Amino acid sequence: MRSILTLGAAALALAVAAPALAQTAAPAQDPAAAAPAPTAAAVAAGQPVKDNTGAVIGSVTEVKPDATGKSMATIKMDDKTFAVDVKNLAVQDGASVINASKAEIEGMLGVKK
């Protein structure tokens, strides 16, 4: 059962998260005057998780490397737990944000209403 949830989460991450989390910035007019980029906040255990509508859908319970060394976040949503590559999460205002709605995630995990 856990492997099905992990596979569903991996499919979710690959299918919807990466493209919309990409950000672009206008180039600085004077490169010498450009300020260094701020350090991105890290995904961490205890953070709330928000879906793409801004609703809190769960929390990060753990962040650790998988067997290949890829950093994975374990997310608890209601009574379901799934893992997502931290590269597919953004951190905004102290919360991890995933680019899918709760309903889309439930569909990928096979949750029946």
N, C-alpha and C positions, 0 to 999 in steps of 0.2 A: 504494500500500500504506500509506504514512504517513497519507494522508487517511482511510483506513478506520479505522486505529487511533485517530486523533484523534476521528473521529465516534463510535467505540465508547466512547472515554473520556468524551466529552461526554454521551453517553446514560447512561453509568454514573454520572457525577456528578449529573446531573439526576434520575435515577430513584431512587437510593438514598442519596446522601450528605447532602443538605441536611436532610431532616426529622429524622434521628436525631442530628445534631450540635447541634441547638438545645438550649440549656441554660436552665433557669429558676432563679431565686434567690428566696428568701423576702425580702419587703421589710423594710427596717430599721425597727425600732420607733420610733427617734428619728432622723429624717432629718438633723438637725444633727450628730449623733454618728456618722453613717455614714462609714466610711473610703472614700477614693476607690477605684474599681475598679482592680485590677492590670492592667497593660498585657499584652495577649495576646502570646504568643510568635509570631514570624513563621515561615512556611514558608521554608526556605532550602536551597540546594544543599548536598549532602553529608549531609543528614539521612536516617536510615533511614526506610522507610515500613512501617507496620504495617497489617494488615487488621483487620476487626472482631472477630477472635478473639484479637488481640494478637500474632500471629505476624509476624515481619519478612518482608516479601515482596519488598522491593527498596529503591531509594534515589532521592532527588530528585537529578536531574543538573543541573537548571537551573530558574530562575524568571525569567520575563520576560513583558512584555506581548504580547498577540496584536495583530492588526491593528486591533481595536476599542479597545485600551487595557486590556483585562481582564487581570489578572495570572494567568498560567498556570504551573503546575508541570509539568515534564517528569519522568516517573517511569520508571525502568528496572526491569523485573521479568523476571528470567531473560534471555531473548534478545529480549524485546518492550519497546517504548518507547511510552508514550502520555502525553497531556497532560490535566490536570485543572485546573479553575478553583481557585485557592487558597482561595476562599471555601468550597469543599466539602471542605476538609481541616481537621482540628484538630491542634494541636500539644500533645502530652502527653509529659512526661518526655524531651524532646529529640528526639522522633520525630514525623513527620507520620503522622496516622491517617486512613484512608479507611473509610467505613462500608459495606464490602462484603467478602466473603471472597475469598481468592485464586481459588477455583474460580468464583465469580460473575464476577470480573473476566475470567478466562480465557474464560468463556462469552461475555461481551460482546465480547471481542476476537476471538472465533472460533478460539481455540486448541484444537486436537484432541489428545486424550491417546492 
